[in-house]
């Protein structure tokens, strides 16, 4: 499969916790919290869109996501458009409201080497569709429930260990530390 003309989608593009500066490409209200490349893969597979997962790639704008949420998915936008996956009212969101971002005319159309905006509009429309699908994925819901349970258990464990080790000193420092100051003779 030749994927040189595929478009890249990083999890940051769909993450509602990220700012635009850190890479979010759709509105925060349309985005989802902490999507993974596995979530994006499952959503694309449900839409029958050709894609390639590259798990070891990192998003350059956000150094944290390179370690915590690595990877990207290359998507065949032209194939998705041919299959009719991206059809629907142009500029219409799933809730029926209009998005005026897609209706802004592109001033660089017709110039060589400048994207005419069609690819960007297709990609945004696909990302909005993916965000809607990702919210309802059963594996994602299961993963988020397990993550929440793990965080609660760690929080409870740290509270219990904090109470057990706090005996001895009232200043919050360990009881085995050397005391600072002048030595007594």
MOVENWO-V655594 format. One record per pair of residues at least 12 apart in sequence whose ideal C-beta (glycine too) atoms are under 10 Angstrom apart, sorted by the first residue. I is the first residue (numbers start at 0). J is the second residue. D is the distance in whole Angstrom. If there is no record, write none. Layout:
i->(I/I)
j->(J/J)
d->(D/D)
This chain:
i->(0/0/0/0/0/2/2/2/2/2/2/2/3/4/4/4/4/4/4/5/5/5/5/5/5/5/5/5/5/6/6/6/6/6/6/6/6/6/6/6/6/6/6/7/7/7/7/7/7/7/7/7/8/8/8/8/8/8/8/8/8/8/8/8/8/8/8/9/9/9/9/9/9/9/9/9/9/9/9/9/9/9/9/9/9/10/10/10/10/10/10/10/10/10/10/10/10/10/10/10/10/10/10/10/11/11/11/11/11/11/11/11/11/11/11/11/12/12/12/12/12/12/12/12/12/12/12/12/12/13/13/13/13/13/13/13/13/13/13/13/13/13/13/13/14/14/14/14/14/14/14/14/14/14/14/14/15/15/15/15/15/15/15/15/15/16/16/16/16/17/17/17/17/17/17/17/17/18/18/19/20/20/21/21/21/21/21/21/22/22/22/22/22/23/23/24/24/24/24/24/25/25/25/25/25/25/25/25/25/26/26/26/26/26/26/28/28/28/29/29/29/29/29/29/29/29/29/29/30/30/30/30/30/30/31/31/31/31/31/31/31/31/32/32/32/32/33/33/33/33/33/33/33/34/34/34/34/34/34/34/35/35/35/35/35/35/35/36/36/36/36/36/36/36/36/36/36/37/37/37/37/37/37/37/37/38/38/38/38/38/38/38/38/38/38/39/39/39/39/39/39/39/39/39/39/39/40/40/40/40/41/41/41/41/41/41/41/42/42/42/42/42/42/42/42/42/42/42/42/43/43/43/43/43/43/43/43/43/45/45/45/45/45/46/46/46/46/46/46/46/46/46/47/47/47/47/48/48/48/48/48/48/48/48/48/48/48/48/48/49/49/49/49/49/49/49/49/50/50/50/50/50/50/51/51/51/51/51/52/52/52/52/53/53/53/53/53/54/54/54/54/55/55/55/56/56/56/56/56/57/57/57/58/58/72/74/74/74/74/74/76/76/76/76/76/76/76/76/77/77/79/79/79/79/79/80/80/80/80/80/84/84/84/84/85/85/85/85/85/85/86/87/87/89/89/89/89/90/90/90/90/91/92/92/92/93/93/93/93/94/98/98/98/98/100/100/100/101/101/101/101/101/101/102/103/103/104/105/105/105)
j->(49/50/51/73/75/49/50/51/53/73/74/75/73/73/75/76/77/78/118/49/50/51/72/73/74/75/76/77/78/50/72/73/74/75/76/77/79/118/119/121/122/125/126/51/53/56/58/71/72/73/74/122/24/34/36/39/43/50/71/72/73/74/76/122/125/126/129/22/24/34/36/39/53/56/57/58/59/60/61/64/68/69/70/71/72/22/31/33/34/35/36/37/38/39/58/61/64/67/68/69/70/71/72/133/23/24/30/34/57/58/60/61/63/64/68/71/24/25/30/34/39/58/71/72/122/123/126/129/130/25/29/30/31/32/33/34/38/39/42/126/127/129/130/133/27/30/31/32/33/34/35/58/61/64/68/130/27/28/29/30/31/32/33/34/130/30/31/32/33/30/32/33/58/60/61/63/64/60/61/60/60/61/58/60/61/62/63/64/58/59/60/61/64/61/126/119/122/123/126/127/98/100/122/123/124/126/127/129/130/92/98/100/123/127/130/92/94/130/92/93/94/98/123/126/127/128/130/131/126/127/129/130/133/134/129/130/131/132/133/134/136/139/133/134/139/143/64/67/68/139/142/143/146/68/129/130/133/134/136/139/68/69/70/133/138/139/142/50/52/53/54/56/68/69/70/71/72/52/54/70/72/136/138/139/142/72/129/130/132/133/134/136/138/139/142/52/70/71/72/74/126/129/130/132/133/136/52/54/70/72/129/132/133/136/137/138/139/72/125/128/129/130/131/132/133/134/135/136/139/72/74/75/79/84/125/128/129/132/129/132/133/135/136/74/79/82/84/85/125/128/129/132/78/79/82/84/72/74/75/76/78/79/80/82/84/85/125/128/129/73/74/75/76/77/78/79/82/72/73/74/75/78/79/71/72/73/74/75/70/71/72/73/69/70/71/72/73/69/70/71/72/69/70/71/69/70/71/72/73/69/70/71/70/71/129/121/122/125/126/129/117/118/119/120/121/122/124/125/118/121/121/122/124/125/128/117/118/121/124/125/121/124/125/128/120/121/122/124/125/128/124/124/128/101/102/120/124/102/103/120/124/124/124/127/131/127/128/130/131/131/120/123/124/127/119/120/123/116/119/120/121/123/124/120/116/120/116/117/119/120)
d->(7/10/7/10/9/8/9/5/9/5/9/8/9/9/8/9/7/10/10/8/7/7/9/4/6/5/7/9/9/10/9/7/5/8/5/9/10/7/9/8/5/8/10/10/8/8/9/5/7/6/8/9/9/10/9/6/9/8/7/5/8/6/10/7/8/7/8/7/9/10/8/9/10/8/8/4/9/9/9/8/9/9/8/5/8/9/10/8/5/6/6/10/8/7/8/10/7/10/5/9/7/8/9/10/7/8/10/9/10/5/7/6/10/6/8/9/4/7/8/9/9/8/9/10/9/9/6/9/9/7/9/5/6/10/9/5/8/7/9/6/9/6/5/7/9/6/7/7/6/6/10/10/9/8/8/10/5/8/8/4/6/5/8/9/9/8/9/6/6/8/10/9/10/9/7/10/8/10/9/10/7/9/9/6/5/10/9/8/6/9/5/6/8/10/10/9/8/7/6/10/10/10/10/6/10/5/6/9/7/9/8/9/10/8/10/9/9/10/7/8/9/9/10/8/5/10/5/8/8/9/10/6/9/10/9/5/9/10/5/6/10/8/10/9/10/8/10/9/7/9/10/8/9/8/8/8/5/9/9/8/6/9/8/9/10/8/8/10/6/8/6/9/8/8/4/7/6/8/9/9/10/9/7/8/9/10/8/10/9/5/10/6/8/5/9/8/9/9/5/9/9/6/10/9/7/10/6/10/9/6/10/8/8/6/9/7/8/10/10/8/5/8/9/4/5/10/9/7/9/7/7/9/9/10/9/10/7/9/10/6/10/10/8/10/7/8/5/9/8/7/8/7/9/9/7/8/10/6/6/8/7/5/10/7/6/9/8/10/9/9/8/4/10/10/5/8/9/5/6/5/7/9/9/9/7/4/8/9/7/8/6/8/9/6/5/7/7/7/4/8/10/7/7/9/7/6/5/9/9/5/8/8/9/7/9/10/8/7/9/9/9/6/10/10/5/6/9/7/9/8/7/10/9/6/9/9/10/6/9/9/10/9/8/8/9/6/9/5/6/8/9/8/9/6/7/8/8/5/10/9/9/9/10/7/9/7/8/9/6/10/10/8/9/8/10/9/7/9/9/5/10/7/7/9/8/10/8/9/9/9)
